[in-house]
Structures are given as structure tokens and as C-alpha cells.
Amino acid sequence: MPTSTPFEIVFNVEMTCQSCAESIGKAISPLVSSYDCDVKNNTVTTTGGVAPSEIVKAIQSTGRDAIIRGTGKPNSAAVCILESFDPKDNDHPVKGLARIVSVSTSDLFIDLTINGLPKGVYYPSIRSVGNLSRGPLSTGSLFYQLSPIEVMVPSDETSIINSVGAPMVVDGFSGQSFLHANLGITDLIGRSIVVSRAHDLITEDALCGVIARSAGVWENDKTVCSCSGKTVWEERQDARGRGIN
């Protein structure tokens, strides 16, 4: 569901010439109201109301990867990495990602992607606290119920690297949804998102993660991480290995 209020997104995309920019523009133009491909700085800036993940997929269809560097205005974006605390998932705990962008003080959208789960309908919710000491069971009472998400598509990523560096196969299905909530970003930071198989019950095998603030447009222009010394593309490769697309 596209938003009625457009917002900006900045992506890092490796481009070498104007032909690269033209192929990317052709892929994303049906999805956005405007875009700019900066070949010199390897950035693509879009304005529109569709889920960021849909634009990433369109860029990837040209044979290039894309990294989201900023979404929306300053202090209007957040992110949540969803993990499984089930012992059987120890080698591959990351199962999803929620990118959150606010379009007003009480109106936001959650671009939710989950992967490597049994087929079915799942129920995402925002919980009152971000305590993951007992996984999803310690995230507190319901703060906001989100719309269900269908997980019906075979997982795209079949080969990933596990925690000891060995290749492994990920079975399961994936789902993606653009969810609406009448909340502001400040209402969410430090709380958690839980994705459960049951509408009104949080079980031990539910996914969960803490909501953290993320960069707005043009607030993140780093190309090398000051902590790891890795480039953004090396970090992207590490993230894909953990199941974060």
C-alpha cells in the first residue's frame, strides 16, 4: 500500500557510467514520483510512497545491489532487526527486518520483510518494552497491533554463511508487507517488534527485535565504518550473510 504522503530515500548503488544510471532509472521510474542518479557519488535518491524494499528489488533487477542510507526527514526513521530465539535457529537467528519511516507526527509506515519461516500467516505487533532477556517472552504487553503478514513465497536466499563461516541451506518461505500505524517515531524507540504465529499469544518461537533510530536522508554519508574499517559494501555482504536483505 503506497503512502499518500511521499518521502525521500537515499540509496548507495555502484554505478560506473551514465548507462548504469539510465538502466536504474528505467527500473524505478514506475515506482516513484521522481528520482536522481548521481554516478559520481554512487547515490540514487527517490521521492515516492512505496516501500523501500520494493525500490531495492527494482534496482537489484538491473544486476546491481542497493544499500538504504537514509529515509525521510531527520528523526523520522527507525529500524528493527528481527531474530529467532529458538535454539534450532542458533546458526541463523536473523529472520527479518523492519524499516520504519514517519510521514507525520502521528502517521508512519513499516516496511516489514521476513524470511526463512514456515508458510502461513503471522501477526506482527509493537510491544511495550525492548527487553529481550527472555526473547519474545520478556517484551511486555501489547502497545500496538499491526496488520497480519502472509509468508507464502519460497525464500530467495538458499545459501548463506552460518556463524562459524560454513555454508548452509535455509529452508522456508518469505513475506513482505508495508504496514501502517497511527504513531510517531518517538513513540517507538526502545520498544520492540514481535512477529508471532498466533494473533493473541506470544510464543517462544516468535521473532523479536528492539526498535532503534536510523538515519534520515543525507544524515549518513560514511563510506567506511569507523568501528570495523569495512566499506559499506563489505558491511552489506556481512549483513546478507546474516540473512538481512
Order of alpha helices (4+ residues) and beta strands (2+ residues): beta-alpha-beta-beta-alpha-beta-beta-beta-beta-beta-beta-beta-beta-beta-beta-beta-beta-beta-beta-alpha
